[in-house]
Amino acid sequence: MALLWLTGSACGADPSTSPDSGPGREAGAHAGAHRDAATNDASAALRDASADAGARDGGAMLTPTDTGTRPTEVGPDYASFEALSVPESGVISLSFDVPQDAVSFVLTADPGQSPRLIALRQVIGPDGETIFDSLADTSAFDPASDANLSEPLPYSLMMPSSPELPLAAGRYGVRLLVLPTANSGPDAATAPVSVDVVLKRAAAAPTTGTLSVVLWFAEGAAIDGLVASSDPPLQAALEAWRSIYAKAGITLAPFEYRDLLGSAAASLSTVADDAALADLLDVLAQQAGAVRALHVVFVDSLLTSPGKTVFGRVSGLPGPPAHPVLARRGAVVVPLDRFPSGPDEAGALLAHEAAHYLGLRHTSEFDGVRHDPIADTDECPTERATGSTQSGAPALRAADCADLDGTNLLFYTTAQGGFVQDTLTPGQAFVLLRNPLVR
C-alpha cells in the first residue's frame, strides 16, 4: 500500500524545504506538497529515468487502434492485468477500455515484493490525444502524484481529477515507468508489476453518494473499537466529518468499528517507519475482507525524524479503492497522540485526509506556487506569505489566505485557531463524488 507523508507547515527533515510557521495538518510529503530531501532526490531520479526511458523507447505512445498489453480479466467495473513483466526500457505499456457509462477510473500499479518507484510516463486518450507526457513541459492532465514515493508501495492515478479534465469513453493507453532503487534487490529488473483499473459506472453524472467507512484500532492502542463506538470526543469529530461531506452531497454510512487482531497486529500501535507501516497494511489487507469502504486506522503514534509533526498518513493520492475481487487495500492512518482535541478541528482532519484518499489535492501549497487542478478553488499566491521556511523562503499561513482558500478543507496547513477549514467547492465535490468508493 502506498503510504505518502503529507506535508504541513513546520515539518520536513530538510531545513531547506520545511516551513517553520507552526504545526501543519500533516507532515511529510506527497505530490503537490513540498518534499523532504529524500523525496526531492527520488523525484529528480524519476525525471532523469523518464527521459532516459523516453529516449530508449523512442517516446512513442500507444494509439487507440493498438492493443498493447490488454487486461487478463475484465469484470463489470474493473480490469486486471495481473503480473506484467518490465521491459529493459523500464516502461510498461498497457491499454484498457472505458465504457460509455463510466464516470471515473482509478489505475493502480503495485511493485509487489521487489521495492521500486513507479511513476506515470504517458497517457493517451481515445481520440489519440496525448493527455499526459512526463517529458513535455505542459500537459492537459496533471496527475495527482509523480510516483508512489515509497518503493514497496503502489502508485495510483484517477481520472477525472477535476471538472476541467473530463473522462471520455473509449480505449486509453497508459505507460508507467518502473525505477529500481538501492532497496529493490537483485530481482528488480525482472520482477513483475501488478496493475488493475477500477471503474465507477453510473447512469447519470453523480450529484450525491454514500461513503462507507471502517474505523480500525491497532491492538494495544489507547482506545479500541468498542470504546471508540461510544467515545464522546471521537463521536463529535465523526459528526463534524459527516457535516463537512454533506456539503458535497456525500452521506457517510454508519461507521463500522473493528480491531486489528492477532500476533502480527500486536506491535502496530506505534508505527516507527515505512516497514512497520507496510506490516500494518498487510494485516489490514488480511482482515478487511471484501467490503467497499474507506479504511481509517487509529494508532498511538507515528514516529518521525526530529522537526516533523505528523497528523496523518494516507495510502496514495488517490488511494487504491477497495474492491471485492482485487486484493489490494489502503488506509488513512491517524495517530491518537496528535489527534486534535476540538471536534471541529478533529473532524476537519479526518475529512481532509479522506479527501486526499478520494483524489483531492491541496488547494495551495506552502510556497504559493503549486495548486490543485480545479478551476473553482481559490489560489493563494506567494506574495501573501508572512511565514518562512527554515531556509528563509516564503511560506504561507492559513491566515494569510483567509479571504481566498485558507478556509478550504484542502488548504495545505491548519488555521491554528480563528476560523474553521470546512469549505468544499463544487469542483472538489465533482471529484469526490466520482471516486469509486463513493457509491
Steps between C-alpha positions, in 0.01 A plus 500: 500500500644835402522713807611854437611754756270799494655839538413767750662829607774421756607169360743325271842363578671732255527850656519650151146385421331499841272793587551622855172685538333260742366144502310392195210268442739234375869444476729349240445504124259407226469619145404863484644560847853605587734207539785405723850438364452129436183561302661778299777260409244238400310747284819609326594137440154437355533793261841382384383140465188611315708694249733204459208261452346737248822500303521122506138442401500784250234686700239318294158459651226247440232608257128430550520222242791323672419215732814535710493290814134432562330394827504132588169530686215744447197533726206741503699770681864395490781376277797303631834467324636279779880468476668700223863452412721809489689550173857622480385857448326491838173610338189282517246567223136400539157589372144454626147597406282752683125441437248771415347503848830532688541823695852426627778248528784441745805316369735341755843344442658289776873416500435191712782348702774683310503867611508746210382850427213523252406814311271600217681521166218571253121493460323509167124545462251323272533768231877456483572819693794488738343579837826480692868468408761516775755636249280791391516840666122530527209259499123507493504251786703549815507168690445514873845363576835450329552158647428270790801661676544202730644213302306205649166666444258549206436797277147610405354762269140609455321651203333744504693701758295816439190612303738657249650161411195292397502126449412374153387149408731286289843341513771655714871433472723538804872468546652459845865550590638240743824612663715267714670657801766397749228321697369300205709185524659289226175393333369854438572490128279196442248511786146559371275794583128442562262753345123539521234755414187562708212678326210696640196458277177697527194564284541874552757741637504446878373783719472298822660186640574295808842423645547202730774541760656235721689629804779267611691503828841342525529240774657656807406855403353738756147438378329200341198467276252437780607805698523713185141426401378700800794733565353856511799690350540254214127494433494880486789496252322244283185712497707801392646290217149391404385863488790607277441225244127569494590831334637300208191278479676208668332308780726309737346161570483387864860448611626149559747446785755220484824400671813375329557171679750215517868459569601698192295799621632506854788741428318739267373761745820697439609531138872566497583496127379399156574134569270506804242684297515238227452232767193683630349519153574132438305410814221734392485338156459158662223611736310761297310252284316597184314803634514807275593758757754760596716358778624732777752349741562662838838435661664648807773682310689538175868544574689744280832675480555807723320812382206323340147513634284220361121518519425233243621280221301388199563212261510688175348805339266348404522182701435161338122447525381194688342246264354155576697332218829685541708421806671834545393726786609841623431718799511834670715465812441742789715520815298547818778698668457773237122485470355853550299551817237724339225315308500743206876476455499122548214455255675722245817292539314177424310661213820649357693172507207306355467759223862437403426128483200577277712708262513863616825693520590806706345817362826686569835370613727679747695678224194657335620368164334158482124457504239238419365458143145608596397836354252611766738469797673824589878514481710679760811662348852511641487875564238441770748298711582631847680183609826356381676169468807416704704606197323836484270433204145640521242266654126561507293483816128428488434846643685652203238348271185531713319693225613252234544129569617515861156378612495216249512145635795428271724795587842356569519590869270560795361838598632467858190669635297792375288320241391153394625343178188322378430650155466279193438641152274345233814399310637316801163330550515396132820303568389352832171376355682323217730291713400131472472476879214751500198298392 
